[in-house]
C-alpha cells in the first residue's frame, strides 16, 4: 500500500520501536506486531471496533476499553484527569491548567489575560489545543447508512474532502446526543469529531447504533486515540499555515505549491510533511478549514508522534508577534460571540435541533422522507405554524454579566420564561452577552426581558446571533459573514 492510500485510509500511527495494531471484537483483543519502518508513519496503530454478528456478547464499553491508550496524569483514582499530547508544552508556556471534559486543559497562559488572548485571536492568530476532542473514522459499505440514520444531514450527498456540522440524535425524541463535525474522506470513509465531555455516552451510543444496523459488519469504526488536534484561528492563520507548509517541505509538489486560498470553509485536505524539528520522517496531517471562534482558521489533525513537534514548529515558524497559544477562557468567549453552542450547557439530550435554532443541520433533502432518528418530532417542529415550547436566543444584558443558570423573567409580571445557558462579558463589544432559552413568543429580536443576576432583575434585550459577524473564508465571496 502506498503513502497516499494509507493517508486516505487515515490509519496512521505514532512512532515506536514496534508498531502495534489493536483490533477489538466485542470482548477479544488481538495484537498484531509489525516491524518498524524507516518512515514510521507507514506502520499503523489504531483502535478498531468491528461489530460482529453477535453484538450482544458481553464486554466492557468502548470507553472502558479505550482508557489504556490515553495520556494519563500521575494522579490516581477514578477521577484521574487525562492529558493531551501537548500537556507538557502547556506547562512550559505558563498554561494555567484546569479540569475540563475529563482532561487537564489550559484555561489561559501567563503571557496574556483571557481578554487579551481573545482580542489577539481577533486581530492576529491563536493556537488552541483541542486534542481532548474524540476523533473517529467510520468506513465500509454501511457508513453512509449509519450516519444518515443517526444525524439529519445529507451525508450521501457530501463531496469528498467536504464537511458538515451536524448532531447525533436520539431515536423517537430527536434530542441531541452530541454536536459533531462529519467530513467525507472517500466514497465510504468519514472523519467524525465529537466532544470530550460526551466521550463515554457517545462511544456507547455509536456501539449500539452500529449493532442495530441490518449488516453491522459493514461498518468499521476506529477511534483515533492519542491523535493530536489543534485549532489555528484568526485573520493571520492562513498566512501562518501557508508559510509552515512551504517550510515543512510537503513531499508532493502539488501539495507544496497548494494555495490555501482555494481551500474554503467546510473543506479539508491531507498534507504529507517533513517537519524540520522531527526525526519521524514524512507524516500526514489533515487540515480542515473552520473552527469554533467565528474567525477564519483551521483545525489540524496530527498523528501522535508528530503532535508536539508540529505544534512547536507552527509557533516558532510564525513567531510570537503573530501567533500565541490560547486557552479555554478565550475559546469560550470567542465561541459565545460567534453564537456557537457548547454541549452540556446550550445543548443537551432533551433539546432538539429546531429548539436550539439549528434547523439548518436538517438538510433540505432530508425534510421529505425523514429516515433519521426523531424525524417525526423534528419535521413536525419545522412545519410553519407549529408551536415550539422554547427557543434558543441571544441576549445583551445591562449591568452585571449573566451566567449559566440565571433566570429569565417577564418584565411585566416577573414570571419565569427561561434560563441563561451561557454568558460572559464580550471583549469585542464591551457589553455583557448571553445565550439561553425562552418561552416561544418571547424570542423575537428586540424583545425586552428581565435577567436575574445576584438577586436583581437586569434588563436584557433579545439579540440575533452571532453577536460578532463571522469571518469564515467562503467560496462565494472570500472572507464573509457566516
DOVEXRO-754215 format. One record per residue (C-alpha): residue number from 1; residue in one letter; chain; z, y, x. Coordinates in nm, 4 decimals, padded with zeros to 6 digits. Example, Ala and Ser with C-alpha at 12.3 -4.5 7.8 and 13.67 -1.06 7.14 Angstrom:
DOVEXRO-754215
1_A_A_00.7800_-00.4500_01.2300
2_S_A_00.7140_-00.1060_01.3670
//
This chain:
DOVEXRO-754215
1_X_A_00.0000_00.0000_00.0000
2_X_A_-00.0961_00.3386_00.1485
3_X_A_00.1159_00.6518_00.1615
4_X_A_-00.0377_00.8235_-00.1360
5_X_A_00.0059_00.5246_-00.3667
6_X_A_00.3656_00.4968_-00.2546
7_X_A_00.4251_00.8610_-00.3274
8_X_A_00.2637_00.8425_-00.6679
9_X_A_00.4822_00.5431_-00.7403
10_X_A_00.7776_00.7661_-00.6453
11_X_A_00.9593_00.4799_-00.4786
12_X_A_01.0646_00.6373_-00.1515
13_X_A_01.3926_00.5623_00.0206
14_X_A_01.6181_00.7188_00.2749
15_X_A_01.6183_00.6224_00.6393
16_X_A_01.8286_00.3267_00.7577
17_X_A_01.8012_00.0607_01.0306
18_X_A_01.7063_-00.1717_00.7480
19_X_A_01.5837_-00.0734_00.4051
20_X_A_01.7382_-00.2371_00.1051
21_X_A_01.5786_-00.2825_-00.2305
22_X_A_01.8211_-00.3450_-00.5115
23_X_A_01.6943_-00.4845_-00.8380
24_X_A_01.9362_-00.5233_-01.1264
25_X_A_01.8572_-00.7655_-01.4061
26_X_A_02.1405_-00.7252_-01.6525
27_X_A_02.4261_-00.8719_-01.4555
28_X_A_02.2478_-01.0021_-01.1480
29_X_A_02.1795_-00.8192_-00.8230
30_X_A_01.9005_-00.9154_-00.5929
31_X_A_01.8894_-00.7644_-00.2445
32_X_A_01.5647_-00.7687_-00.0522
33_X_A_01.5782_-00.6658_00.3114
34_X_A_01.2654_-00.5256_00.4701
35_X_A_01.2196_-00.4418_00.8383
36_X_A_01.2422_-00.0769_00.9347
37_X_A_00.9194_00.1191_00.9746
38_X_A_00.8073_00.3834_01.2207
39_X_A_00.7751_00.6132_00.9228
40_X_A_01.0982_00.5223_00.7406
41_X_A_00.9921_00.6623_00.4049
42_X_A_00.7481_00.3703_00.3785
43_X_A_01.0455_00.1423_00.3192
44_X_A_01.1900_00.1650_-00.0270
45_X_A_01.5369_00.1729_-00.1676
46_X_A_01.5910_00.2331_-00.5320
47_X_A_01.7835_00.1057_-00.8281
48_X_A_01.5702_-00.0558_-01.0946
49_X_A_01.6781_-00.1624_-01.4409
50_X_A_01.4470_-00.4353_-01.5686
51_X_A_01.5123_-00.5195_-01.9315
52_X_A_01.4501_-00.8915_-01.9659
53_X_A_01.4070_-01.0968_-02.2784
54_X_A_01.7816_-01.1431_-02.3078
55_X_A_01.9071_-00.7848_-02.3364
56_X_A_02.2384_-00.8999_-02.4814
57_X_A_02.3522_-01.0599_-02.1556
58_X_A_02.6911_-00.9267_-02.0554
59_X_A_02.7010_-00.6874_-01.7637
60_X_A_02.8579_-00.3590_-01.6575
61_X_A_02.6954_-00.0454_-01.7926
62_X_A_02.4212_00.1077_-01.5772
63_X_A_02.6584_00.3917_-01.4986
64_X_A_02.9217_00.1483_-01.3697
65_X_A_02.6602_-00.0429_-01.1748
66_X_A_02.5372_00.2692_-01.0008
67_X_A_02.8698_00.4041_-00.8797
68_X_A_02.8433_00.2263_-00.5453
69_X_A_02.5449_00.4343_-00.4453
70_X_A_02.6826_00.7844_-00.4968
71_X_A_02.8210_01.0164_-00.2300
72_X_A_03.1940_00.9653_-00.2935
73_X_A_03.4627_01.2104_-00.1902
74_X_A_03.7593_01.0994_00.0145
75_X_A_03.9951_01.1193_-00.2819
76_X_A_04.0884_00.8009_-00.4594
77_X_A_04.1336_00.7026_-00.8217
78_X_A_03.9236_00.7103_-01.1366
79_X_A_03.8930_01.0899_-01.1218
80_X_A_03.7234_01.0874_-00.7808
81_X_A_03.4678_01.3641_-00.7545
82_X_A_03.1278_01.2657_-00.6266
83_X_A_02.9392_01.4673_-00.3681
84_X_A_02.5765_01.5592_-00.3441
85_X_A_02.3928_01.5117_-00.0162
86_X_A_02.4446_01.8832_00.0558
87_X_A_02.8242_01.8885_00.0211
88_X_A_02.8895_01.9426_00.3931
89_X_A_02.6268_02.2162_00.4036
90_X_A_02.8034_02.3990_00.1188
91_X_A_03.1319_02.3901_00.3072
92_X_A_02.9589_02.5050_00.6265
93_X_A_02.8166_02.8086_00.4424
94_X_A_03.1507_02.9017_00.2852
95_X_A_03.0994_02.7436_-00.0545
96_X_A_03.3964_02.7551_-00.2935
97_X_A_03.3967_02.4011_-00.4300
98_X_A_03.4972_02.3230_-00.7891
99_X_A_03.4694_02.0167_-01.0170
100_X_A_03.1551_02.0154_-01.2306
101_X_A_02.9944_01.7225_-01.4130
102_X_A_03.1984_01.4760_-01.2062
103_X_A_03.0869_01.6362_-00.8772
104_X_A_03.2348_01.8727_-00.6242
105_X_A_02.9988_02.1690_-00.6502
106_X_A_02.9890_02.5260_-00.5115
107_X_A_03.0666_02.7967_-00.7655
108_X_A_02.9867_03.0724_-00.5100
109_X_A_02.9647_03.1376_-00.1345
110_X_A_03.1625_03.3617_00.0954
111_X_A_02.8704_03.5968_00.1691
112_X_A_02.8135_03.7166_-00.1884
113_X_A_03.0156_03.7575_-00.5067
114_X_A_02.8892_03.5836_-00.8198
115_X_A_02.7468_03.9127_-00.9494
116_X_A_02.5796_03.9951_-00.6196
117_X_A_02.4361_03.6433_-00.5952
118_X_A_02.2968_03.6845_-00.9478
119_X_A_02.1275_04.0125_-00.8517
120_X_A_01.9996_03.8623_-00.5254
121_X_A_01.8219_03.5910_-00.7257
122_X_A_01.6596_03.8512_-00.9494
123_X_A_01.5445_04.0625_-00.6527
124_X_A_01.4754_03.8087_-00.3742
125_X_A_01.5367_03.4309_-00.3837
126_X_A_01.8266_03.1881_-00.4042
127_X_A_01.8575_02.8186_-00.3364
128_X_A_02.0698_02.6118_-00.5751
129_X_A_02.1846_02.2549_-00.5172
130_X_A_02.1166_02.0635_-00.8388
131_X_A_02.1468_01.7206_-00.6809
132_X_A_02.4159_01.6310_-00.9322
133_X_A_02.1441_01.6026_-01.1968
134_X_A_02.0223_01.2500_-01.2727
135_X_A_01.6634_01.1760_-01.1701
136_X_A_01.4819_00.8840_-01.3343
137_X_A_01.1464_00.7148_-01.3024
138_X_A_01.0055_00.5375_-01.6083
139_X_A_00.6868_00.3369_-01.5764
140_X_A_00.4999_00.0480_-01.7332
141_X_A_00.2795_-00.0118_-02.0387
142_X_A_00.5520_00.0925_-02.2849
143_X_A_00.6812_00.4028_-02.1032
144_X_A_00.4988_00.6463_-02.3328
145_X_A_00.6065_00.4498_-02.6387
146_X_A_00.9693_00.4735_-02.5315
147_X_A_00.9570_00.8471_-02.4611
148_X_A_00.7781_00.9248_-02.7868
149_X_A_01.0414_00.7267_-02.9735
150_X_A_01.3433_00.8968_-02.8179
151_X_A_01.2002_01.2516_-02.7938
152_X_A_00.9886_01.4693_-03.0290
153_X_A_00.7419_01.5503_-02.7501
154_X_A_00.3732_01.4560_-02.7310
155_X_A_00.4222_01.2530_-02.4162
156_X_A_00.0969_01.0607_-02.4600
157_X_A_-00.0957_01.3910_-02.4506
158_X_A_00.0792_01.5164_-02.1368
159_X_A_-00.1633_01.5559_-01.8462
160_X_A_-00.0923_01.4110_-01.5037
161_X_A_00.1412_01.6316_-01.2996
162_X_A_00.2363_01.8382_-01.6034
163_X_A_00.5844_01.8524_-01.7522
164_X_A_00.7596_01.9473_-02.0731
165_X_A_01.1115_02.0400_-02.1712
166_X_A_01.2459_01.8077_-02.4383
167_X_A_01.5521_01.6498_-02.5988
168_X_A_01.6748_01.2916_-02.6187
169_X_A_01.7580_01.2300_-02.9838
170_X_A_01.9993_01.0141_-03.1786
171_X_A_01.8476_00.7781_-03.4366
172_X_A_01.8857_00.8855_-03.8013
173_X_A_02.0678_01.2172_-03.7417
174_X_A_01.8310_01.3754_-03.4891
175_X_A_02.1305_01.5089_-03.2971
176_X_A_02.0719_01.5935_-02.9309
177_X_A_02.1884_01.3262_-02.6866
178_X_A_02.0839_01.5481_-02.3941
179_X_A_01.8199_01.8007_-02.2993
180_X_A_01.5695_01.6827_-02.0413
181_X_A_01.2530_01.7541_-01.8437
182_X_A_00.9707_01.4980_-01.8533
183_X_A_00.6823_01.5037_-01.6036
184_X_A_00.3861_01.2664_-01.6027
185_X_A_00.3021_01.1407_-01.2535
186_X_A_00.0400_00.8839_-01.3542
187_X_A_-00.1122_00.7010_-01.6533
188_X_A_00.2196_00.5337_-01.7413
189_X_A_00.4561_00.6836_-01.4840
190_X_A_00.7074_00.9542_-01.5686
191_X_A_00.9701_01.1523_-01.3797
192_X_A_01.2656_01.2463_-01.6002
193_X_A_01.5688_01.4631_-01.5226
194_X_A_01.8903_01.4576_-01.7280
195_X_A_02.2293_01.6275_-01.6997
196_X_A_02.5061_01.5088_-01.4700
197_X_A_02.7788_01.5601_-01.7300
198_X_A_02.5933_01.3227_-01.9649
199_X_A_02.5302_01.0587_-01.6997
200_X_A_02.7296_00.7697_-01.8453
201_X_A_02.6199_00.8460_-02.2008
202_X_A_02.2530_00.8861_-02.1062
203_X_A_02.2400_00.5667_-01.8992
204_X_A_02.3952_00.3646_-02.1809
205_X_A_02.1581_00.5299_-02.4307
206_X_A_01.8464_00.4573_-02.2242
207_X_A_01.9530_00.0987_-02.1634
208_X_A_01.9994_00.0485_-02.5384
209_X_A_01.6715_00.2187_-02.6285
210_X_A_01.4685_00.0162_-02.3780
211_X_A_01.6258_-00.3068_-02.5001
212_X_A_01.5263_-00.2175_-02.8583
213_X_A_01.1556_-00.1903_-02.7744
214_X_A_00.9205_-00.4631_-02.9061
215_X_A_00.8408_-00.5505_-02.5418
216_X_A_01.1300_-00.4224_-02.3300
217_X_A_00.9931_-00.5849_-02.0156
218_X_A_00.7032_-00.3377_-02.0327
219_X_A_00.9283_-00.0550_-01.9131
220_X_A_01.0512_-00.0291_-01.5559
221_X_A_01.3429_00.2141_-01.5305
222_X_A_01.4630_00.3412_-01.1950
223_X_A_01.7488_00.5807_-01.1356
224_X_A_01.6726_00.7757_-00.8189
225_X_A_02.0284_00.7851_-00.6970
226_X_A_02.1041_00.9872_-00.3849
227_X_A_01.7739_01.1727_-00.4059
228_X_A_01.8225_01.5418_-00.3464
229_X_A_01.7215_01.8115_-00.5933
230_X_A_01.7223_02.1817_-00.5099
231_X_A_01.6096_02.4806_-00.7140
232_X_A_01.4379_02.7646_-00.5280
233_X_A_01.4473_03.0604_-00.7656
234_X_A_01.3497_03.4269_-00.7543
235_X_A_01.0475_03.6534_-00.7035
236_X_A_01.0164_03.5596_-00.3325
237_X_A_01.0359_03.1842_-00.3958
238_X_A_00.6581_03.1223_-00.3880
239_X_A_00.6191_03.3138_-00.0619
240_X_A_00.9104_03.1231_00.0933
241_X_A_00.7869_02.7810_-00.0132
242_X_A_00.4266_02.8591_00.0832
243_X_A_00.5337_02.9533_00.4354
244_X_A_00.7523_02.6441_00.4568
245_X_A_00.4669_02.4145_00.3563
246_X_A_00.2428_02.5605_00.6273
247_X_A_00.5083_02.5410_00.8990
248_X_A_00.6121_02.1911_00.7969
249_X_A_00.2558_02.0697_00.8582
250_X_A_00.1618_01.8832_00.5432
251_X_A_-00.0073_01.5653_00.6633
252_X_A_-00.3085_01.6125_00.4384
253_X_A_-00.5457_01.9072_00.4910
254_X_A_-00.5804_01.9614_00.1178
255_X_A_-00.2024_01.9840_00.0857
256_X_A_-00.1635_02.2051_00.3917
257_X_A_-00.4136_02.4548_00.2516
258_X_A_-00.2844_02.4309_-00.1052
259_X_A_-00.2235_02.7732_-00.2605
260_X_A_00.0910_02.7731_-00.4728
261_X_A_-00.0637_03.0441_-00.6882
262_X_A_-00.2655_02.7655_-00.8500
263_X_A_00.0496_02.5706_-00.9405
264_X_A_00.1678_02.7089_-01.2727
265_X_A_00.4872_02.6902_-01.4749
266_X_A_00.5283_02.3363_-01.6083
267_X_A_00.3132_02.1762_-01.3358
268_X_A_00.4177_01.9686_-01.0353
269_X_A_00.2665_01.8314_-00.7150
270_X_A_00.3568_01.5885_-00.4366
271_X_A_00.3529_01.7031_-00.0758
272_X_A_00.3977_01.4827_00.2310
273_X_A_00.5573_01.6874_00.5090
274_X_A_00.6674_01.6731_00.8678
275_X_A_00.9847_01.8818_00.8738
276_X_A_01.0280_02.0079_01.2323
277_X_A_01.4053_01.9556_01.2356
278_X_A_01.3846_01.5995_01.1017
279_X_A_01.3157_01.2847_01.3034
280_X_A_01.2298_01.0883_00.9906
281_X_A_00.8537_01.1275_01.0151
282_X_A_00.6200_01.2196_00.7275
283_X_A_00.8117_01.2330_00.3994
284_X_A_00.7349_01.3161_00.0362
285_X_A_00.8744_01.5892_-00.1834
286_X_A_00.7911_01.6551_-00.5484
287_X_A_00.7551_02.0268_-00.6223
288_X_A_00.7829_02.1327_-00.9888
289_X_A_00.7266_02.4942_-01.0914
290_X_A_01.0011_02.6083_-01.3253
291_X_A_01.3764_02.6395_-01.3299
292_X_A_01.6880_02.7464_-01.5133
293_X_A_01.7141_03.1156_-01.4259
294_X_A_01.4251_03.2805_-01.6077
295_X_A_01.2742_03.3736_-01.2707
296_X_A_00.9680_03.2233_-01.1089
297_X_A_01.0675_02.9289_-00.8949
298_X_A_01.0518_02.5625_-00.8076
299_X_A_01.2639_02.2526_-00.8424
300_X_A_01.2126_02.0218_-00.5457
301_X_A_01.2979_01.6502_-00.5456
302_X_A_01.3664_01.5229_-00.1939
303_X_A_01.4215_01.1711_-00.0523
304_X_A_01.7825_01.1092_00.0538
305_X_A_01.7258_01.1010_00.4294
306_X_A_01.5458_01.4388_00.4206
307_X_A_01.7609_01.6377_00.1757
308_X_A_01.9824_01.8218_00.4220
309_X_A_01.7116_01.8697_00.6857
310_X_A_01.4674_02.0119_00.4323
311_X_A_01.7283_02.2425_00.2765
312_X_A_01.8360_02.3801_00.6153
313_X_A_01.4710_02.4150_00.7104
314_X_A_01.3993_02.6263_00.3996
315_X_A_01.6997_02.8509_00.4685
316_X_A_01.6191_02.9042_00.8364
317_X_A_01.2437_02.9425_00.7875
318_X_A_01.2942_03.2144_00.5230
319_X_A_01.5921_03.3838_00.6876
320_X_A_01.8999_03.5403_00.5225
321_X_A_01.7156_03.8616_00.4369
322_X_A_01.5067_03.6723_00.1827
323_X_A_01.6922_03.3532_00.0893
324_X_A_02.0600_03.2738_00.0274
325_X_A_02.2459_02.9803_-00.1176
326_X_A_02.3766_03.0372_-00.4710
327_X_A_02.6327_02.8504_-00.6778
328_X_A_02.7228_02.7574_-01.0326
329_X_A_02.8565_03.1019_-01.1191
330_X_A_02.5261_03.2820_-01.0671
331_X_A_02.3348_02.9903_-01.2168
332_X_A_02.5357_03.0194_-01.5386
333_X_A_02.4958_03.3957_-01.5821
334_X_A_02.1249_03.3726_-01.4985
335_X_A_02.0585_03.0949_-01.7485
336_X_A_02.2532_03.2835_-02.0166
337_X_A_02.0464_03.5986_-01.9609
338_X_A_01.7399_03.3723_-01.9926
339_X_A_01.8703_03.2370_-02.3253
340_X_A_01.8887_02.8792_-02.1947
341_X_A_02.1319_02.6244_-02.3321
342_X_A_02.3993_02.4330_-02.1423
343_X_A_02.4624_02.0857_-02.2816
344_X_A_02.8195_02.0273_-02.3951
345_X_A_02.8510_02.3955_-02.4773
346_X_A_02.5432_02.5214_-02.6636
347_X_A_02.4090_02.1737_-02.7453
348_X_A_02.5815_01.8535_-02.8498
349_X_A_02.5365_01.5262_-03.0387
350_X_A_02.5769_01.6929_-03.3789
351_X_A_02.3232_01.9720_-03.3323
352_X_A_01.9518_01.9178_-03.3958
353_X_A_01.6728_02.0948_-03.2031
354_X_A_01.5918_02.3056_-03.5094
355_X_A_01.9500_02.4305_-03.5489
356_X_A_01.9540_02.5060_-03.1753
357_X_A_01.6444_02.7246_-03.2017
358_X_A_01.4453_02.4685_-03.0044
359_X_A_01.1852_02.3859_-03.2704
360_X_A_00.9154_02.4266_-03.0055
361_X_A_01.0201_02.0961_-02.8436
362_X_A_00.8856_01.9270_-03.1588
363_X_A_00.5189_01.9336_-03.0656
364_X_A_00.2653_02.0047_-03.3385
365_X_A_00.1034_01.6619_-03.3453
366_X_A_00.4480_01.5041_-03.3986
367_X_A_00.5180_01.7055_-03.7104
368_X_A_00.2918_01.4997_-03.9341
369_X_A_00.3698_01.1349_-03.8838
370_X_A_00.7057_01.1698_-03.7093
371_X_A_00.7872_00.8398_-03.5421
372_X_A_01.0693_00.9764_-03.3272
373_X_A_01.4443_00.9379_-03.3747
374_X_A_01.5789_01.1544_-03.6553
375_X_A_01.2333_01.2704_-03.7623
376_X_A_01.3291_01.2630_-04.1319
377_X_A_01.6053_01.5188_-04.0744
378_X_A_01.4199_01.7310_-03.8191
379_X_A_01.0897_01.7523_-04.0087
380_X_A_01.2773_01.8433_-04.3256
381_X_A_01.4564_02.1216_-04.1374
382_X_A_01.1228_02.2534_-04.0093
383_X_A_00.9813_02.2996_-04.3578
384_X_A_00.9599_02.6593_-04.4764
385_X_A_01.2430_02.7486_-04.7091
386_X_A_01.4660_02.4609_-04.6058
387_X_A_01.8208_02.5956_-04.5763
388_X_A_01.9933_02.5336_-04.2436
389_X_A_02.3710_02.5351_-04.2274
390_X_A_02.3859_02.7072_-03.8868
391_X_A_02.1594_02.8650_-03.6286
392_X_A_02.1924_02.9484_-03.2611
393_X_A_02.1844_03.3215_-03.1885
394_X_A_02.2273_03.5657_-02.9039
395_X_A_02.4917_03.8379_-02.9223
396_X_A_02.5635_04.1621_-02.7407
397_X_A_02.9375_04.2221_-02.7672
398_X_A_03.1169_04.5541_-02.7232
399_X_A_03.4407_04.5794_-02.5289
400_X_A_03.5742_04.2704_-02.3533
401_X_A_03.3365_03.9759_-02.2963
402_X_A_03.3477_03.6919_-02.5500
403_X_A_03.3986_03.3450_-02.4060
404_X_A_03.3329_02.9958_-02.5379
405_X_A_03.5365_02.9221_-02.8487
406_X_A_03.5669_03.2824_-02.9679
407_X_A_03.5403_03.3026_-03.3465
408_X_A_03.2556_03.4965_-03.5060
409_X_A_03.3537_03.6636_-03.8348
410_X_A_03.2006_03.8600_-04.1195
411_X_A_03.2919_04.2259_-04.0691
412_X_A_03.3237_04.2799_-04.4437
413_X_A_03.5979_04.0281_-04.5193
414_X_A_03.6950_03.8646_-04.1899
415_X_A_03.5627_03.5232_-04.2979
416_X_A_03.4765_03.2971_-04.0072
417_X_A_03.0990_03.2424_-03.9910
418_X_A_03.0503_03.0888_-03.6487
419_X_A_03.1638_03.0272_-03.2928
420_X_A_03.0665_03.1518_-02.9482
421_X_A_02.9461_02.8682_-02.7231
422_X_A_02.8707_03.0646_-02.4009
423_X_A_02.9460_03.4182_-02.2913
424_X_A_02.9747_03.6432_-01.9856
425_X_A_02.9101_03.9959_-01.8629
426_X_A_02.5403_04.0392_-01.7822
427_X_A_02.4950_04.1665_-01.4247
428_X_A_02.1365_04.2707_-01.5031
429_X_A_02.2035_04.4508_-01.8316
430_X_A_02.5544_04.5808_-01.7672
431_X_A_02.6563_04.4527_-02.1109
432_X_A_02.8550_04.1593_-02.2447
433_X_A_02.6256_03.8869_-02.3734
434_X_A_02.6998_03.5659_-02.5571
435_X_A_02.5377_03.2761_-02.7337
436_X_A_02.6726_03.0913_-03.0351
437_X_A_02.6137_02.9502_-03.3800
438_X_A_02.6434_03.1452_-03.7037
439_X_A_02.6018_03.0594_-04.0683
440_X_A_02.2383_03.0687_-04.1763
441_X_A_02.1620_03.4086_-04.3271
442_X_A_02.3664_03.5901_-04.0650
443_X_A_02.1247_03.5005_-03.7864
444_X_A_01.8661_03.7765_-03.8115
445_X_A_01.8285_04.0150_-03.5174
446_X_A_02.0210_04.3366_-03.5726
447_X_A_02.2912_04.1786_-03.7910
448_X_A_02.6344_04.3138_-03.7021
449_X_A_02.9249_04.0698_-03.6865
450_X_A_03.2796_04.0590_-03.5553
451_X_A_03.3696_03.8564_-03.2472
452_X_A_03.7382_03.7773_-03.1976
453_X_A_03.8345_03.8482_-02.8355
454_X_A_04.2023_03.8447_-02.7351
455_X_A_04.3073_03.8686_-03.0982
456_X_A_04.0914_04.1724_-03.1719
457_X_A_03.7634_04.1938_-03.3572
458_X_A_03.4896_04.3264_-03.1301
459_X_A_03.1564_04.4410_-03.2663
460_X_A_02.8724_04.2042_-03.1895
461_X_A_02.5032_04.2512_-03.2644
462_X_A_02.2744_03.9521_-03.3131
463_X_A_02.0021_03.9852_-03.0490
464_X_A_01.6804_03.8000_-02.9759
465_X_A_01.6754_03.5847_-02.6644
466_X_A_01.6020_03.5838_-02.3790
467_X_A_01.8227_03.8842_-02.3119
468_X_A_01.6236_03.9468_-01.9924
469_X_A_01.2483_03.8816_-02.0023
470_X_A_01.1488_03.5653_-01.8177
471_X_A_00.9059_03.5915_-01.5261
472_X_A_00.7509_03.2465_-01.5073
473_X_A_00.4196_03.2040_-01.3248
474_X_A_00.1835_03.1191_-01.6084
475_X_A_-00.1844_03.0398_-01.6033
476_X_A_-00.2843_03.2797_-01.8788
477_X_A_-00.1577_03.5979_-01.7188
478_X_A_00.0149_03.5208_-01.3921
479_X_A_00.3796_03.6222_-01.3975
480_X_A_00.4568_03.6825_-01.7631
481_X_A_00.7478_03.6701_-02.0039
482_X_A_00.8300_03.3137_-02.1028
//
